[in-house]
Amino acid sequence: MSQADSCIFCDAVKDPADDEKHFVLHRGAHNFVILNLYPYISGHLMIAPYAHLGELDASPKEATDEMMDLAKRCQTVLREAYSPQGFNVGMNLGRAAGAGIADHLHLHIMPRWAGDTNFMTSVGETRVLPEDLPTTYRKLLAKF
């Protein structure tokens, strides 16, 4: 990444004093947990490594191991905060696979309920959220 380039993930974790501003919920040794600024559903989290890497197979084992441990922790936190009926967990690797930020690997984890409105993004280009990001942040931060 050149100095002219900017990465939303790298920028979000530059200063721990800005964690609330950037909705960073947790910092691990190799990864951090952050709210998605454009969530598909309330509680939509992302886990990203501090290293600016775009490929899963280029990531160090320590980082991917911790990423999975954090995914499990996120599932527990989301279950406690929202009582979902299920979860979506996944990655979009590369623009062709749907990655909005293709140059910095990240794992999505979202709580889901039968009949939720997640389909609206696909069919109506509309997102329906029952709570704003600061409310979600405060609710989940207390659980980390």
Secondary structure by P-SEA (a helix, b strand, c coil): cccccccaaaaacccccccccccccccccccccccccccccccbbbbbbcccccccccccaaaaaaaaaaaaaaaaaaaacccccccccccccccccccccccccbbbbbbbcccccccccccccbbbbcccaaaaaaaaaaac
